[in-house]
Amino acid sequence: MTAALHDAIRMARSVATRLPRDARMVQILFLAVLLGAGALVRDFTLRPEQMALTFAAGLATQLACVRALGLHRVGILSALITCLGLSILLRADGLWAHPLAATLAIASKFSIRAGGKHLFNPGNLGVIAGVALIPGAWISPGQWGSDIAYAAWFVALGAVVSSRARRLDTSWVFLVCYLGLVAARVVWLGYDWAVFMHQLESGALLLFAFFMISDPMTTPDHRGARIVHAAVVAAAAFAWQFALFLPNGLVWALFIATPLVPLLDRVFRAERFNWRDNRALPPSGAQAPGTTATSGLKG
């Protein structure tokens, strides 16, 4: 695993130097590869028509909201990321669950906001809406990540995306805290370490750590606040999964901890991330030179 991870990180860094500056372009590329090489090849519960409806509904909602609000310089990159994430994680028996989840997820970016940012991670909200409101919907366990080589590439490529978005600290803090709690439980209960390794083999865990909780638009702006937030989400996910014995602890923990983000932003003031040039904007309530009142809605 160590050698495979080292080789994957080295090649991923080499590829990253040739990729666009906007971190969303990198994320779209990697998620598309993951969807094609992982979910579609190894998980036959995802139907092509479900994926097509997800993108159709998500992009239509994005364009409708942009037009209705009269926004400018707002693209579709973030909407594509949300649709990719929903296609990878959400599963359903019927056809209408995916487009409904995509519509709710994208609409939430424009309707549920706090401190100049959308409050909920759209992919997280879409998945939660799917499993909570739609009969016959469930979250993929992500066992397409069980191959060690797949897992190594997942970590490497995810680290590149998180570092481009300046949220690699969030990903690693979450993984250290969550896996540390899982390891402590294994030792406390005297389980075989295969139980711990099973957690490492979950594609869903790696996807969550590097592509969901690390979203710069829905995590705290201040680095110290992000560390607190990641630790809280890790503890909540562990409690949900191993104390309450309920499924899908990762996505539910992030959803429940969402109101903590604007509170941390109020206490720990810091510059806000800007997707387009990967620079920071002034804290919420201030306006950077050359920006407009709607600049916080970009993408």
ROTIMAR-544522 format. One line per field, with one value per residue (C-alpha): residue number from 1; residue in one letter; chain; x, y, z. Coordinates in steps of 0.2 Angstrom, whole numbers, plus 5000, padded with zeros to 4 digits. Layout:
REM ROTIMAR-544522
i: c(NUM_...)
aa: c(A_...)
ch: c(A_...)
px: c(X_...)
py: c(Y_...)
pz: c(Z_...)
***
This chain:
REM ROTIMAR-544522
i: c(1_2_3_4_5_6_7_8_9_10_11_12_13_14_15_16_17_18_19_20_21_22_23_24_25_26_27_28_29_30_31_32_33_34_35_36_37_38_39_40_41_42_43_44_45_46_47_48_49_50_51_52_53_54_55_56_57_58_59_60_61_62_63_64_65_66_67_68_69_70_71_72_73_74_75_76_77_78_79_80_81_82_83_84_85_86_87_88_89_90_91_92_93_94_95_96_97_98_99_100_101_102_103_104_105_106_107_108_109_110_111_112_113_114_115_116_117_118_119_120_121_122_123_124_125_126_127_128_129_130_131_132_133_134_135_136_137_138_139_140_141_142_143_144_145_146_147_148_149_150_151_152_153_154_155_156_157_158_159_160_161_162_163_164_165_166_167_168_169_170_171_172_173_174_175_176_177_178_179_180_181_182_183_184_185_186_187_188_189_190_191_192_193_194_195_196_197_198_199_200_201_202_203_204_205_206_207_208_209_210_211_212_213_214_215_216_217_218_219_220_221_222_223_224_225_226_227_228_229_230_231_232_233_234_235_236_237_238_239_240_241_242_243_244_245_246_247_248_249_250_251_252_253_254_255_256_257_258_259_260_261_262_263_264_265_266_267_268_269_270_271_272_273_274_275_276_277_278_279_280_281_282_283_284_285_286_287_288_289_290_291_292_293_294_295_296_297_298_299)
aa: c(M_T_A_A_L_H_D_A_I_R_M_A_R_S_V_A_T_R_L_P_R_D_A_R_M_V_Q_I_L_F_L_A_V_L_L_G_A_G_A_L_V_R_D_F_T_L_R_P_E_Q_M_A_L_T_F_A_A_G_L_A_T_Q_L_A_C_V_R_A_L_G_L_H_R_V_G_I_L_S_A_L_I_T_C_L_G_L_S_I_L_L_R_A_D_G_L_W_A_H_P_L_A_A_T_L_A_I_A_S_K_F_S_I_R_A_G_G_K_H_L_F_N_P_G_N_L_G_V_I_A_G_V_A_L_I_P_G_A_W_I_S_P_G_Q_W_G_S_D_I_A_Y_A_A_W_F_V_A_L_G_A_V_V_S_S_R_A_R_R_L_D_T_S_W_V_F_L_V_C_Y_L_G_L_V_A_A_R_V_V_W_L_G_Y_D_W_A_V_F_M_H_Q_L_E_S_G_A_L_L_L_F_A_F_F_M_I_S_D_P_M_T_T_P_D_H_R_G_A_R_I_V_H_A_A_V_V_A_A_A_A_F_A_W_Q_F_A_L_F_L_P_N_G_L_V_W_A_L_F_I_A_T_P_L_V_P_L_L_D_R_V_F_R_A_E_R_F_N_W_R_D_N_R_A_L_P_P_S_G_A_Q_A_P_G_T_T_A_T_S_G_L_K_G)
ch: c(A_A_A_A_A_A_A_A_A_A_A_A_A_A_A_A_A_A_A_A_A_A_A_A_A_A_A_A_A_A_A_A_A_A_A_A_A_A_A_A_A_A_A_A_A_A_A_A_A_A_A_A_A_A_A_A_A_A_A_A_A_A_A_A_A_A_A_A_A_A_A_A_A_A_A_A_A_A_A_A_A_A_A_A_A_A_A_A_A_A_A_A_A_A_A_A_A_A_A_A_A_A_A_A_A_A_A_A_A_A_A_A_A_A_A_A_A_A_A_A_A_A_A_A_A_A_A_A_A_A_A_A_A_A_A_A_A_A_A_A_A_A_A_A_A_A_A_A_A_A_A_A_A_A_A_A_A_A_A_A_A_A_A_A_A_A_A_A_A_A_A_A_A_A_A_A_A_A_A_A_A_A_A_A_A_A_A_A_A_A_A_A_A_A_A_A_A_A_A_A_A_A_A_A_A_A_A_A_A_A_A_A_A_A_A_A_A_A_A_A_A_A_A_A_A_A_A_A_A_A_A_A_A_A_A_A_A_A_A_A_A_A_A_A_A_A_A_A_A_A_A_A_A_A_A_A_A_A_A_A_A_A_A_A_A_A_A_A_A_A_A_A_A_A_A_A_A_A_A_A_A_A_A_A_A_A_A_A_A_A_A_A_A_A_A_A_A_A_A)
px: c(5000_5014_5024_5008_5003_5020_5020_5002_5006_5022_5013_4997_5008_5016_4999_4993_5007_4999_4981_4970_4972_4953_4952_4935_4942_4954_4940_4928_4942_4945_4927_4923_4938_4931_4914_4919_4933_4925_4906_4901_4913_4911_4894_4881_4866_4869_4859_4865_4848_4849_4865_4859_4843_4855_4865_4850_4840_4856_4861_4844_4841_4858_4854_4836_4842_4855_4843_4829_4841_4849_4867_4882_4899_4891_4896_4891_4907_4900_4884_4894_4904_4887_4880_4895_4895_4877_4880_4894_4885_4866_4857_4839_4827_4817_4822_4816_4826_4842_4835_4825_4840_4850_4837_4836_4855_4858_4843_4850_4865_4855_4841_4850_4864_4874_4889_4890_4891_4879_4876_4875_4887_4875_4881_4879_4861_4856_4861_4853_4837_4837_4839_4827_4813_4813_4808_4820_4835_4851_4869_4882_4894_4909_4916_4924_4938_4942_4957_4973_4979_4962_4963_4981_4976_4960_4970_4983_4971_4960_4975_4979_4961_4961_4977_4972_4956_4967_4958_4970_4971_4953_4954_4969_4962_4946_4954_4966_4952_4940_4952_4960_4943_4940_4957_4954_4938_4947_4959_4946_4935_4950_4944_4955_4964_4955_4940_4951_4957_4940_4937_4952_4945_4929_4928_4914_4926_4939_4927_4920_4936_4944_4929_4915_4921_4935_4923_4930_4913_4905_4919_4925_4936_4949_4961_4959_4940_4942_4952_4938_4924_4933_4936_4918_4912_4923_4917_4899_4901_4910_4896_4882_4890_4897_4887_4870_4873_4865_4871_4878_4886_4898_4885_4873_4887_4892_4874_4871_4887_4883_4875_4892_4901_4893_4896_4914_4916_4909_4921_4936_4937_4947_4947_4935_4940_4937_4936_4941_4959_4961_4964_4955_4941_4939_4929_4910_4902_4917_4919_4935_4940_4934_4920_4901_4888_4884_4902_4900_4888_4901_4900)
py: c(5000_5012_5009_5011_5027_5034_5031_5037_5053_5057_5054_5064_5079_5078_5078_5092_5104_5103_5105_5121_5133_5132_5118_5113_5108_5096_5090_5087_5077_5066_5063_5059_5046_5039_5038_5029_5018_5014_5016_5012_4997_4989_4995_4989_4997_5014_5015_5026_5034_5039_5047_5057_5063_5069_5080_5086_5091_5098_5109_5115_5120_5129_5139_5143_5150_5160_5168_5170_5180_5189_5184_5186_5177_5161_5145_5127_5119_5117_5110_5097_5092_5090_5079_5069_5066_5061_5049_5041_5040_5039_5024_5021_5008_5021_5035_5050_5050_5056_5071_5076_5075_5085_5099_5101_5101_5114_5125_5125_5134_5149_5148_5143_5155_5162_5174_5176_5157_5143_5134_5116_5106_5103_5085_5081_5089_5080_5063_5066_5072_5056_5043_5053_5058_5045_5027_5014_5026_5022_5027_5017_5008_5013_4995_5000_5007_4990_4987_4994_5002_5010_5017_5023_5033_5039_5046_5054_5062_5068_5076_5085_5092_5096_5105_5115_5121_5125_5112_5098_5101_5097_5081_5074_5080_5072_5055_5055_5059_5046_5032_5036_5033_5017_5010_5014_5005_4990_4989_4992_4978_4966_4965_4959_4973_4967_4977_4993_4989_4987_5005_5010_5000_5011_5022_5031_5036_5042_5051_5060_5065_5072_5078_5082_5088_5098_5109_5127_5135_5125_5124_5137_5150_5150_5136_5133_5133_5120_5109_5110_5107_5092_5084_5087_5079_5064_5062_5063_5051_5039_5040_5038_5023_5014_5020_5022_5008_5018_5018_5032_5041_5051_5061_5063_5069_5083_5087_5089_5099_5111_5125_5125_5133_5150_5151_5147_5160_5173_5168_5165_5179_5175_5178_5168_5157_5161_5147_5156_5161_5151_5167_5173_5186_5198_5191_5190_5207_5215_5217_5215_5229_5225_5212_5214_5210_5194_5188_5176_5166_5161_5144)
pz: c(5000_5005_4988_4978_4987_4985_4966_4964_4973_4963_4946_4952_4957_4939_4931_4942_4936_4919_4924_4925_4939_4944_4956_4950_4933_4942_4953_4938_4929_4944_4948_4930_4930_4946_4940_4924_4931_4948_4949_4932_4930_4947_4953_4941_4952_4943_4927_4913_4912_4930_4927_4912_4921_4936_4924_4915_4931_4939_4925_4921_4939_4939_4923_4929_4946_4938_4925_4938_4950_4936_4941_4930_4928_4936_4927_4928_4935_4953_4946_4936_4952_4962_4948_4947_4966_4966_4952_4962_4979_4977_4971_4968_4961_4951_4938_4947_4963_4955_4946_4961_4972_4959_4958_4977_4979_4966_4971_4989_4983_4979_4992_5008_5012_5027_5027_5009_5006_5002_5019_5014_5003_4988_4985_5004_5004_4988_4995_5012_5003_4992_5006_5018_5006_4992_4995_4987_4988_4996_4997_4988_5000_4989_4988_4971_4982_4990_4978_4985_4969_4967_4985_4983_4967_4976_4990_4978_4967_4981_4989_4973_4972_4991_4990_4975_4985_5000_5011_5012_5031_5032_5023_5034_5050_5047_5042_5057_5069_5062_5058_5075_5084_5073_5078_5097_5096_5088_5102_5115_5109_5105_5086_5072_5063_5047_5054_5053_5036_5030_5034_5023_5009_5008_4992_5001_5015_5004_4992_5008_5015_4999_4989_5001_5018_5009_4999_5002_5000_5014_5026_5039_5031_5046_5046_5065_5063_5049_5061_5074_5061_5054_5071_5076_5060_5063_5080_5075_5061_5073_5086_5072_5065_5080_5095_5087_5075_5061_5043_5032_5047_5036_5026_5041_5052_5039_5037_5056_5058_5044_5056_5065_5050_5050_5069_5067_5053_5065_5079_5068_5055_5039_5021_5010_4996_4978_4965_4950_4954_4970_4980_4996_4997_5012_5027_5025_5025_5017_4998_4988_4975_4958_4964_4964_4976_4967_4966_4980_4969_4956_4949)
***
